[in-house]
Amino acid sequence: MKAKFYSCDGKLRDEKNVRNLKEALNTAEDHFLIEIYDDHGKRLLVYVKC
């Protein structure tokens, strides 16, 4: 899975390969929007943490 991390202003801050959703959330730190993609590039989830 791939996770893309965005800040509040919508700028892409980081992009990482993760094993699961829990790992993505633990990696989120101060990011406010997280998009999770499967191995084929299909978006599975958008998580907003505000």
Jmol script that loads the backbone (N, CA, C; Angstrom):
load data "model"
ATOM      1  N   MET A   1       0.839  -1.176   0.000  1.00  0.00           N
ATOM      2  CA  MET A   1       0.000   0.000   0.000  1.00  0.00           C
ATOM      3  C   MET A   1       0.886   1.243   0.000  1.00  0.00           C
ATOM      4  N   LYS A   2       0.343   2.289  -0.542  1.00  0.00           N
ATOM      5  CA  LYS A   2       1.065   3.556  -0.542  1.00  0.00           C
ATOM      6  C   LYS A   2       0.219   4.592   0.191  1.00  0.00           C
ATOM      7  N   ALA A   3       0.860   5.416   0.983  1.00  0.00           N
ATOM      8  CA  ALA A   3       0.173   6.490   1.692  1.00  0.00           C
ATOM      9  C   ALA A   3       0.765   7.819   1.253  1.00  0.00           C
ATOM     10  N   LYS A   4      -0.119   8.777   0.986  1.00  0.00           N
ATOM     11  CA  LYS A   4       0.302  10.139   0.668  1.00  0.00           C
ATOM     12  C   LYS A   4      -0.178  11.035   1.793  1.00  0.00           C
ATOM     13  N   PHE A   5       0.740  11.835   2.308  1.00  0.00           N
ATOM     14  CA  PHE A   5       0.445  12.696   3.448  1.00  0.00           C
ATOM     15  C   PHE A   5       0.439  14.155   3.013  1.00  0.00           C
ATOM     16  N   TYR A   6      -0.639  14.862   3.346  1.00  0.00           N
ATOM     17  CA  TYR A   6      -0.786  16.266   2.975  1.00  0.00           C
ATOM     18  C   TYR A   6      -0.927  17.116   4.227  1.00  0.00           C
ATOM     19  N   SER A   7      -0.493  18.360   4.134  1.00  0.00           N
ATOM     20  CA  SER A   7      -0.685  19.292   5.236  1.00  0.00           C
ATOM     21  C   SER A   7      -2.039  19.974   5.081  1.00  0.00           C
ATOM     22  N   CYS A   8      -2.387  20.815   6.046  1.00  0.00           N
ATOM     23  CA  CYS A   8      -3.675  21.519   6.043  1.00  0.00           C
ATOM     24  C   CYS A   8      -3.875  22.364   4.787  1.00  0.00           C
ATOM     25  N   ASP A   9      -2.808  22.920   4.271  1.00  0.00           N
ATOM     26  CA  ASP A   9      -2.928  23.784   3.094  1.00  0.00           C
ATOM     27  C   ASP A   9      -2.988  22.994   1.782  1.00  0.00           C
ATOM     28  N   GLY A  10      -3.058  21.665   1.867  1.00  0.00           N
ATOM     29  CA  GLY A  10      -3.234  20.842   0.685  1.00  0.00           C
ATOM     30  C   GLY A  10      -1.957  20.467  -0.036  1.00  0.00           C
ATOM     31  N   LYS A  11      -0.810  20.808   0.537  1.00  0.00           N
ATOM     32  CA  LYS A  11       0.460  20.480  -0.108  1.00  0.00           C
ATOM     33  C   LYS A  11       0.912  19.076   0.276  1.00  0.00           C
ATOM     34  N   LEU A  12       1.350  18.326  -0.730  1.00  0.00           N
ATOM     35  CA  LEU A  12       1.876  16.986  -0.490  1.00  0.00           C
ATOM     36  C   LEU A  12       3.166  17.100   0.307  1.00  0.00           C
ATOM     37  N   ARG A  13       3.209  16.449   1.455  1.00  0.00           N
ATOM     38  CA  ARG A  13       4.374  16.532   2.330  1.00  0.00           C
ATOM     39  C   ARG A  13       5.237  15.285   2.305  1.00  0.00           C
ATOM     40  N   ASP A  14       4.613  14.136   2.061  1.00  0.00           N
ATOM     41  CA  ASP A  14       5.370  12.890   2.112  1.00  0.00           C
ATOM     42  C   ASP A  14       4.588  11.799   1.393  1.00  0.00           C
ATOM     43  N   GLU A  15       5.318  10.800   0.963  1.00  0.00           N
ATOM     44  CA  GLU A  15       4.725   9.651   0.289  1.00  0.00           C
ATOM     45  C   GLU A  15       5.528   8.431   0.717  1.00  0.00           C
ATOM     46  N   LYS A  16       4.846   7.438   1.285  1.00  0.00           N
ATOM     47  CA  LYS A  16       5.557   6.268   1.792  1.00  0.00           C
ATOM     48  C   LYS A  16       4.793   4.992   1.466  1.00  0.00           C
ATOM     49  N   ASN A  17       5.535   3.913   1.356  1.00  0.00           N
ATOM     50  CA  ASN A  17       4.920   2.594   1.279  1.00  0.00           C
ATOM     51  C   ASN A  17       4.656   2.136   2.710  1.00  0.00           C
ATOM     52  N   VAL A  18       3.437   1.659   2.956  1.00  0.00           N
ATOM     53  CA  VAL A  18       3.056   1.188   4.286  1.00  0.00           C
ATOM     54  C   VAL A  18       2.440  -0.195   4.160  1.00  0.00           C
ATOM     55  N   ARG A  19       2.481  -0.940   5.260  1.00  0.00           N
ATOM     56  CA  ARG A  19       1.919  -2.297   5.251  1.00  0.00           C
ATOM     57  C   ARG A  19       0.416  -2.296   5.472  1.00  0.00           C
ATOM     58  N   ASN A  20      -0.065  -1.332   6.269  1.00  0.00           N
ATOM     59  CA  ASN A  20      -1.490  -1.313   6.601  1.00  0.00           C
ATOM     60  C   ASN A  20      -1.910   0.084   7.071  1.00  0.00           C
ATOM     61  N   LEU A  21      -3.184   0.236   7.361  1.00  0.00           N
ATOM     62  CA  LEU A  21      -3.718   1.534   7.765  1.00  0.00           C
ATOM     63  C   LEU A  21      -3.120   2.002   9.087  1.00  0.00           C
ATOM     64  N   LYS A  22      -2.945   1.089  10.017  1.00  0.00           N
ATOM     65  CA  LYS A  22      -2.390   1.461  11.317  1.00  0.00           C
ATOM     66  C   LYS A  22      -0.995   2.067  11.156  1.00  0.00           C
ATOM     67  N   GLU A  23      -0.177   1.474  10.323  1.00  0.00           N
ATOM     68  CA  GLU A  23       1.160   2.011  10.080  1.00  0.00           C
ATOM     69  C   GLU A  23       1.080   3.405   9.468  1.00  0.00           C
ATOM     70  N   ALA A  24       0.135   3.602   8.566  1.00  0.00           N
ATOM     71  CA  ALA A  24      -0.030   4.920   7.942  1.00  0.00           C
ATOM     72  C   ALA A  24      -0.431   5.967   8.974  1.00  0.00           C
ATOM     73  N   LEU A  25      -1.345   5.616   9.849  1.00  0.00           N
ATOM     74  CA  LEU A  25      -1.796   6.575  10.868  1.00  0.00           C
ATOM     75  C   LEU A  25      -0.690   6.873  11.877  1.00  0.00           C
ATOM     76  N   ASN A  26       0.099   5.871  12.215  1.00  0.00           N
ATOM     77  CA  ASN A  26       1.210   6.086  13.136  1.00  0.00           C
ATOM     78  C   ASN A  26       2.293   6.959  12.524  1.00  0.00           C
ATOM     79  N   THR A  27       2.395   6.936  11.209  1.00  0.00           N
ATOM     80  CA  THR A  27       3.394   7.716  10.488  1.00  0.00           C
ATOM     81  C   THR A  27       2.913   9.148  10.240  1.00  0.00           C
ATOM     82  N   ALA A  28       1.625   9.378  10.424  1.00  0.00           N
ATOM     83  CA  ALA A  28       1.004  10.646  10.015  1.00  0.00           C
ATOM     84  C   ALA A  28       1.589  11.874  10.698  1.00  0.00           C
ATOM     85  N   GLU A  29       1.954  11.775  11.958  1.00  0.00           N
ATOM     86  CA  GLU A  29       2.516  12.892  12.723  1.00  0.00           C
ATOM     87  C   GLU A  29       1.628  14.122  12.607  1.00  0.00           C
ATOM     88  N   ASP A  30       2.134  15.193  12.019  1.00  0.00           N
ATOM     89  CA  ASP A  30       1.374  16.444  11.978  1.00  0.00           C
ATOM     90  C   ASP A  30       0.642  16.656  10.663  1.00  0.00           C
ATOM     91  N   HIS A  31       0.477  15.610   9.877  1.00  0.00           N
ATOM     92  CA  HIS A  31      -0.211  15.745   8.597  1.00  0.00           C
ATOM     93  C   HIS A  31      -1.722  15.651   8.818  1.00  0.00           C
ATOM     94  N   PHE A  32      -2.456  16.337   7.990  1.00  0.00           N
ATOM     95  CA  PHE A  32      -3.886  16.438   8.214  1.00  0.00           C
ATOM     96  C   PHE A  32      -4.722  15.637   7.236  1.00  0.00           C
ATOM     97  N   LEU A  33      -4.172  15.324   6.086  1.00  0.00           N
ATOM     98  CA  LEU A  33      -4.914  14.540   5.101  1.00  0.00           C
ATOM     99  C   LEU A  33      -4.031  13.391   4.660  1.00  0.00           C
ATOM    100  N   ILE A  34      -4.593  12.201   4.688  1.00  0.00           N
ATOM    101  CA  ILE A  34      -3.844  11.012   4.287  1.00  0.00           C
ATOM    102  C   ILE A  34      -4.672  10.279   3.241  1.00  0.00           C
ATOM    103  N   GLU A  35      -4.060   9.966   2.113  1.00  0.00           N
ATOM    104  CA  GLU A  35      -4.707   9.141   1.094  1.00  0.00           C
ATOM    105  C   GLU A  35      -3.987   7.799   1.064  1.00  0.00           C
ATOM    106  N   ILE A  36      -4.761   6.721   1.077  1.00  0.00           N
ATOM    107  CA  ILE A  36      -4.206   5.367   1.049  1.00  0.00           C
ATOM    108  C   ILE A  36      -4.552   4.734  -0.291  1.00  0.00           C
ATOM    109  N   TYR A  37      -3.545   4.176  -0.962  1.00  0.00           N
ATOM    110  CA  TYR A  37      -3.730   3.527  -2.262  1.00  0.00           C
ATOM    111  C   TYR A  37      -3.319   2.065  -2.181  1.00  0.00           C
ATOM    112  N   ASP A  38      -3.991   1.226  -2.963  1.00  0.00           N
ATOM    113  CA  ASP A  38      -3.569  -0.170  -3.038  1.00  0.00           C
ATOM    114  C   ASP A  38      -2.392  -0.296  -4.012  1.00  0.00           C
ATOM    115  N   ASP A  39      -1.934  -1.506  -4.220  1.00  0.00           N
ATOM    116  CA  ASP A  39      -0.756  -1.740  -5.056  1.00  0.00           C
ATOM    117  C   ASP A  39      -1.000  -1.457  -6.538  1.00  0.00           C
ATOM    118  N   HIS A  40      -2.266  -1.292  -6.917  1.00  0.00           N
ATOM    119  CA  HIS A  40      -2.599  -1.006  -8.313  1.00  0.00           C
ATOM    120  C   HIS A  40      -2.900   0.466  -8.544  1.00  0.00           C
ATOM    121  N   GLY A  41      -2.720   1.286  -7.508  1.00  0.00           N
ATOM    122  CA  GLY A  41      -2.943   2.720  -7.639  1.00  0.00           C
ATOM    123  C   GLY A  41      -4.374   3.166  -7.398  1.00  0.00           C
ATOM    124  N   LYS A  42      -5.238   2.255  -6.981  1.00  0.00           N
ATOM    125  CA  LYS A  42      -6.627   2.605  -6.699  1.00  0.00           C
ATOM    126  C   LYS A  42      -6.727   3.204  -5.298  1.00  0.00           C
ATOM    127  N   ARG A  43      -7.363   4.362  -5.188  1.00  0.00           N
ATOM    128  CA  ARG A  43      -7.482   4.999  -3.873  1.00  0.00           C
ATOM    129  C   ARG A  43      -8.492   4.239  -3.037  1.00  0.00           C
ATOM    130  N   LEU A  44      -8.072   3.828  -1.851  1.00  0.00           N
ATOM    131  CA  LEU A  44      -8.923   3.056  -0.957  1.00  0.00           C
ATOM    132  C   LEU A  44      -9.561   3.919   0.114  1.00  0.00           C
ATOM    133  N   LEU A  45      -8.850   4.934   0.561  1.00  0.00           N
ATOM    134  CA  LEU A  45      -9.312   5.668   1.732  1.00  0.00           C
ATOM    135  C   LEU A  45      -8.720   7.061   1.747  1.00  0.00           C
ATOM    136  N   VAL A  46      -9.514   7.994   2.195  1.00  0.00           N
ATOM    137  CA  VAL A  46      -9.019   9.333   2.503  1.00  0.00           C
ATOM    138  C   VAL A  46      -9.331   9.564   3.969  1.00  0.00           C
ATOM    139  N   TYR A  47      -8.337   9.889   4.750  1.00  0.00           N
ATOM    140  CA  TYR A  47      -8.493  10.087   6.183  1.00  0.00           C
ATOM    141  C   TYR A  47      -8.101  11.515   6.510  1.00  0.00           C
ATOM    142  N   VAL A  48      -9.012  12.252   7.127  1.00  0.00           N
ATOM    143  CA  VAL A  48      -8.739  13.634   7.498  1.00  0.00           C
ATOM    144  C   VAL A  48      -8.626  13.703   9.014  1.00  0.00           C
ATOM    145  N   LYS A  49      -7.532  14.250   9.491  1.00  0.00           N
ATOM    146  CA  LYS A  49      -7.273  14.366  10.931  1.00  0.00           C
ATOM    147  C   LYS A  49      -7.120  15.845  11.258  1.00  0.00           C
ATOM    148  N   CYS A  50      -8.179  16.463  11.736  1.00  0.00           N
ATOM    149  CA  CYS A  50      -8.117  17.897  12.066  1.00  0.00           C
ATOM    150  C   CYS A  50      -8.566  18.137  13.487  1.00  0.00           C
TER     151      CYS A  50
END
end "model"
wireframe off; spacefill off
backbone 0.3
color backbone group
